[in-house]
Amino acid sequence: MGIFLEGLWSKGAFAGKTPRDSFYVICDGSINTPERVDTGHLIMEIGVAPTLPAEYLILHVTQKSGTDERASA
């Protein structure tokens, strides 16, 4: 994910003088606690500073393993 975002930064998609000033990705034990992992969840937090508007957008992406009971109904 970082390489993809760095490519966007190099094309001018994000504000900030460096990639570190422009975006971040968190996908570690600080948000993926053992309890969440045990339930099959994976959470990724992505923050980007788009050129317009000049403030951070924070996206939370959650993936749950297993089948969706609604899909089988």
C-alpha positions, -999 to +999 in steps of 0.1 A: +000+000+000+028+024+009+044+020-026+011+027-043+005+058-022+041+070-027+035+068-064+004+090-061+023+114-039+051+117-066+024+126-092+011+154-070-020+138-056-012+146-020-001+177-001+032+175+018+068+179+010+076+143+018+056+110+017+056+110+055+039+144+055+014+132+029+000+098+040+003+070+065-008+034+068-014+015+100-020-023+099-004-037+130-011-049+165-021-014+177-054-017+158-054-055+151-057-067+187-055-105+194-093-104+201-100-089+167-077-113+149-094-142+167-128-131+153-113-131+118-111-093+114-082-074+097-083-036+101-062-011+081-062+026+087-050+048+058-047+086+062-040+108+032-036+146+028-051+153-006-040+184-025-076+197-022-090+201+004-058+205+024-067+183+053-063+146+061-089+120+051-088+089+073-101+056+059-108+025+080-108-007+060-120-038+076-120-073+062-137-102+079-127-138+069-153-165+064-186-165+045-213-139+047-245-154+060-266-129+040-250-142+007-262-177+013-298-168+022 
